[in-house]
Amino acid sequence: MPSARHSAQTVAAALLVAATLPSPIRADNLYFPKATSGWAHVDPASVGWDARALTAALDYAGQAHSSSVVILLDGRILAEREWTVDGPARYTRMRVGKTADGRVVEDVASAQKSLVAFLAGIAEGAHQLDLSAPVDRYLGAGWSKADRPAEAAITVRHLMTMTSGLNDSVNYLQPAGRVWRYNTGAYSRMIGVIEKATGTDIQSFTHDRLTVPTGMNDSHWLPRPWSAGNDAANAIGFATTGRDLARFGLLVLSGGSWDGKDLLNNPGYLTRMLKPSQDLNPSYGLLWWLNGQDRFQSAGGAATQPGSLIPAAPRDLVAAQGALDRKCYVVPSLGLVVTRLGDQTGEAFNNEFWTLLMKAAPPAKRSAR
């Protein structure tokens, strides 16, 4: 039986989640699609959305080489569109195939990082993973190319906050925690960390703890032969559809519970995952991008820039983002989940798309920005 102190800490953590997540949405207000039946839709006009403006946002996404866009409102499909994209090799190698009903399946590139953050929360909730522990507790000494003292100082949390102090080839650059540098090479060690911590391969762990409970039946990990010799690319990718990725976004929107079942079992973790994880780049949480902060640094290594990540979007938006502009946006204040797959868009896609989407939102909701 848990101790009184443990129970008090659990309650306090739960209250912290409620107090810090902007405009939290209770799970009983959300619709959760079943794995084996149709997905409920909602008519935009019936909930105050401008159908014509919504179509304009979708048209823009299509012109920006999107293959799939799914927009959920409180879990129901508000809008959805798919397009055929005949992109260059960089896109075709990420296009895995199609589902039985013709939906495109794509490797979501670095949007997988945000999914791995959720898996890490599951492992932590099961008392299998300690984010404050040094990485070598799970991978052993010599997992990086840093000298022993520098390597021993790198924690799991440093990998998840992009502050490991390593480069993509996991060579030492500076002490851990001192500089924010988007680093897929170092992040990719999280796969091995989770596997060692849980004693389960990442495919099985994801299947049992995430994709089966949420009905993400068209999602799986797959090898990336093209990544050989590329230190800035993970050796495996997470392949999914726009709808399955929307299921994951809905899971995050609901606070880590799916239709009443808590998949995290880790009070307070979602708040830690979706708030600034360090002061160097406040627009980055634990492998999630955060809107509404006073400055940001992009994944491309550019200098810190003032202002919000996506000025046109609601301030409480959080996002999983990957190469070729894979997106999973979650907006608690609006009850929205938006996913986007496809080929590379223009540099201004985030802001242009959200400018158009917010024009479609009910007038009372536009103040969320």
N, C-alpha and C positions, 0 to 999 in steps of 0.2 A: 504494500500500500504506500502511495507517495506521502512524504512527510508534509507537515503543515507549511513548512518553509517552501518546499518545492511547489505546493499547490498555490501559495501566495505569489510565487514568482511566475507561475503559469498564467494566473489571472492578470497580474500586472502586465505581462507581455501581451496578452490579448487586448487589454485596454489600450496599450501603446499602439497596436496596429490600428484600432478604431480611431484613436485620436490623431494619428499622423497621416493616414491615407486620405487624400483629398476627396471629399464627397463620396464616402464609401457606399457601395451598393450591396445591400443584403442579398445573400444567396437565394432567399425566397422570392426575390424580384426577378430572378434570372431564369431563362429557359435553357435547358441542357439537351441538345439533340441526342437521340439514341443512336447506337452504333449500327443498328439493323433496320432502321426505318427512315422516312423522309425527314427533312429539316424544315421546321416551320418558318414561314416568311411573314413579314409585316409590311403592309402598304404604307409607303412614305407619307402620303397625304393624311392618313388616319392618325399619325403621331406628330403632325406639324412640320414634317420635312417637305421641302420644295422639290418635287419630282424632276422638274425641268433643270434646276441647278444641280441636282444630284447626277443627272444624265451628263451634264457638262463636265463634271469632275471625272466621271467614268470615261468620257470621250477623250479628255486630256490624258488620262492614264493609258488609254489604248494608243494614242499618238506617240506616247513616250515608250513604246516598245514593251508594254506590259503583256504578259501571257495570261495572267489571272489577277483579278481584284475581288475580294470578298469583304463586305461591310456588314458587321453584326450590330444590332441595337438590342441591348439586354439579352443577347444570345440568339435572337431571331435574325434571319437574313433580311437586311434592309435593302441591299443591292448586291448584285453579283454579275460579273462579266468575264468571259474568256475570249482570247484572241489567238490566232496563229502567228507565231513569231519565227521568221526565218533568219536567225541571227548568225553572226560569225562563229568561228570555232570556240571562242571564249564562252558563248552561250550554249552551243550545242553540246559541249562536254558536260554542262551542268543540267541539261535536260535528260532525265533518266528514262522517261517513257510516259505512258498514259495508263490510267485506271481502266477497269472494265467498262465504265460509263463515259470514258473519253476525256477525263480531266487530266491535265498535264501534271507530271510528277517531276520535281526539280530538286537538285541539291541546293540547299538554302545558304550555302557559303557561311559567312561568319554570323549569320542569325542563329546558327547552332550554339554559339557561345551562351546566349540567354537561356536556351533550353538546358545546357549543361549547368548553368547556375541553379536552375530549379532542381536538377538531379542532385547537385551538391547539397541543397537544402534538405532533400529527402534523406540522404545519407547522414547528414548532421542530426536530423530529427530522430534517426534510428541509433544515434550514439556510435556510429561507425566512423565518422569523419570529424576531425577537429580543424576548423579553418585557421586557427591560430598556431597550429603545429607546423614545424618545418617540413618542407616538401620531402626531405630525405627520410622522414619517418615512414613514408609510403613507397618512395621510389629507390631508397638507398643512396648512399654517398656516390658521387660521381655522375648524377643525372644531368648536371650542367657542365659547362667548361670553365666555371669560376673556380677559384681556389677554395680550399675546404672551409676556412672561416666565413668567406663571403657567401658560399652556397648554403652553409648551415643557418645563415640569418634569413634566408628566403622562406617565407611561409606560404601556405596554400592561399591565404588571403591576398598576398602580394601577386600571385598569378591571376587572381580574379579581379584585381583592381588595376592591373597593368602597371604595377610599380615594382617589378622584380629586379630592376637594375640590369637586366640582360638584353642582348639584341636577339634578332630572330634566330640566329644560330646558337643561342644560349651561351654566348660569350659574355664575360663580365664587362660592364660599362661603368656602373657606379653602385654605391651601396643601395640595398633594397629600401624602398619607401621614400627615396629622395627625388625621383623624377618620374612623371607620368609619360609612358611611351606605349602606344598601341602595339601589341606584340603577340602575333599569332603563334610564332615559334615557341615562346614560353608558355602561353595559354594552353597549347595542345597537350602539355603534360598533365592537364586536368583529367583527361580521359584515363590515363594510367593511374592517377591518384584515386579516382573514384573506383576503378576496378580493384586496386589493391585494398582500399579501405573496406569495400563491400564483399570482396571475394567472389565477385561476379563480373563477367564480361559486360562491356557497355551495351551491347545489343540486347542481352537478356535482361539487364537491369532496367533499361529504358522500356522494353516491351512489357515487363511485369509491373513496373511501378508507375508508368506514365501512359504509354500508348494504348494498352488494353483498357485500363480504367476509364480513359476519356474517349474511347472509340476512334483513336487515330489509326485506323486499320491500313492506311496507305502510306505509312511512315516507317522508315527504317534507316539504319546506318549502312553505308556502303564504302568500299575502298575507292581511292582516287588515284588511279595509275598515273595520271598526268602530274601529280604533285611530287613525284620522285625527284630529289635533288633541289626542291624549292623549300627553303627553310621557312618561308613566310606562308606556307600552306599546310594545313593539317593533312595527315595521311588518310583520314576518313572523313566522310561528309554525311550530313543528315539530309535524307531525301524525303520530301513530303509534298502535299498538294496545298493549294490555297485554303481549302476547307479544313484540312487537318491542322494547318498552321493556325487557323482561326479558332479551332478547338483549344489549342494551347493558349492562345491569347485570352479566351474565355475563362480558362482555368486560372490564369493570373488575375483577371478581372474579379473573379469570385473569391479571391484571397487564398487560393491554393486548394479549394474544395471543389469536387465535382458532384453536382446533384446531391449535396448533403454529406458526401464522404470526403474527409480530410486526407488529402494525398501527401501533404507535407508532414503532418504531426510535429510541427516545429514552430510554436507560437513566437511571433516577432520576426521570423526570418524574412518574410515577404517585405516587411518594412525596411530591414537592413539591405535587402537586395535592390530595392527601388528608391533608395535615397543616396545622396553623394557619399561615396565610399572613402574619399580622401579630399584634401583641400587643393590639390594640384590641378585637377580637372573636375569641378563640381558637377559637370554634366555627365558623369559616369558613375554608375552604381557598382553592383557586383555583376559584371558582364552584361549590364543593361545600359542603354542610353536614356538620359533624363532631360526632359524639356523644362523650361521655366527657371533656369538658373541664371546667374548674372554674367557668366562667361563659359566658354567651352573650348576644347581642343579637339580637332577632328582626328579620324583614324589615319588620315594621310600624313600625319606628322607636322602639319602646319602649326605656326605659333598660336598661342592662346588668343582667342578673339572675344571681345565684349559682347554681351547680349545673350539671348536665348538660342538654343539649338535650332528650333523651328519657330520663328516669331509669329507666324500666322496660325499656329496650332494652339490648342488649349495648354495652359501652363502645366497641367498635371499629366500630360502625355508622357508615356515611357515607351521605349521601342527596342525591339531586336532588329538589328540591321546587318546586312551582309553585302558582299561584292555584287555588282550588277543590280544594285538597289533592291535586294530582297528586303522586305519589310514585314514586321508584325507590330503594329501600333496598338497600344491599349490606353484608353482615356476614361478613367473612372468617373469623372464629373458628367460625362455624356453617356455613359454606358456603352461606349463604342469599342469594338475591336475591328481593325482594318488590316488586311494582309495584301501584299503585292508581290508577284513573281514576274520574271521576264528578263529581258536584256537590259543593258545599261541605259539609263535615262540621261537627261541633261543634268548639269550640276544643281539646278534650282528646283528639282522635282519636289523635294520635301515641302518647301514653302509654297510653291505654285499649287500643288495638289491640295494642301490644307487651306489655302486661300479659297479655292473653289468649293471644297467640301464644307467649309464653315458658312459660305453663302447659302448652302442648302439647309443648314441646321435651323431649327426653330429659333425665332428672334430672341427669345428669353435665354437660350443656351449659348448665344454668341458671346456673351459677356465672360465666358469661361477663359477667354484669352487674356 
